Amino acid sequence: MKTRKSITRAFCVELQQELSIVAARREYFSQEPPRARFNFLCSSEPCRAQGVKITGVRYDVKPQEHPTFVAAHFRANPHYEHHADCEWVDEADVAEDKPVLEENDAQTALRKVKRKLDDYIDVFDPTLKERTRSAPSRDKPLPPSEEPPASATPSSNASNNRQPTETRTHNLERLVDSFRQAQATLSKEELALLTLRVPGQGEVTLRSYFRHIKFAQLGDERRVLYGGGLVERYGIGFKFTFFDRLQGKQVTLYVSPAQMQAYRSSRYISELLSHADEVRFFTVFALGTLALSPSGKSVSVKIEDLRHLAIVLGPAKEAMPDTKNDTGSTGDPVRDA
Ligand SMILES: [Zn+2]
């Protein structure tokens, strides 16, 4: 059968595990060059048993601001049929606009908006599980922190034995990718429909969970802070300075060499930062707290763990010839609301 749902996970043959496309990208760029592409099979057991291949798209491209935004994603391989029990085959949706039982207009609208995204996240759990690497260097990637989707409350629609599933993740970069795609492809009205459940915080709109640094507030630590800026390296560590000021104060995010050393995906971060000379800026997304410096003159973003940091490359320098007087740019990938 053909799949109709967005395929958000696949089984990576080389890594022998199921993972999201964002996790695949991280593992791909964590390899020493020359890097080898991965082969993916459908995440559903009966499909995998039949060798049903899945195509990974753009996971070998670093996350970057681009006018024609195409998110890394999985898609069905047209040469393979999926098993009837495959989790990505959705019989309820075969009749395109037939409303699902017990669904009201708002739910129908939301379902259609979600379908426009390759990887819609229902639940983001920022809780960190202990998983620092033991050795400073390693070649084989550890299992990514993906979890299988938890089944939502059992469907009361007895005729449908395929229970609705929700997509949940601990992976900030995955949430950031999903948000960036929503920003790039949805209308303002559509974007406003999207919500995110955060354990301990309840349900918030996806848009409100992301806050540009210039609108941030000291002590407000329950959102993803983001903004454009430039990076200075300190050994394998780095300092990121945001273009925008917060209440007139410079905002920085410092990652020490020791923090980088302890982080299993530090090679991926270094790989992204190695493009500093080629891009106009980086956009940083951080789940952390804002602290005023002792002098009171600047503000720093403190993150507990590098898993709470995602970095996106800005546009290439040559793509924007007039960069001379343009450093006041916010690097804001988000349209002003
Ligand atoms: Zn399948």
Boltz pocket constraint, residues with backbone or C-beta under 6 A from the ligand:
constraints:
  - pocket:
      binder: B
      contacts: [[A, 42], [A, 43], [A, 44], [A, 47], [A, 48], [A, 52], [A, 82], [A, 83], [A, 86], [A, 87], [A, 88]]
      max_distance: 6.0
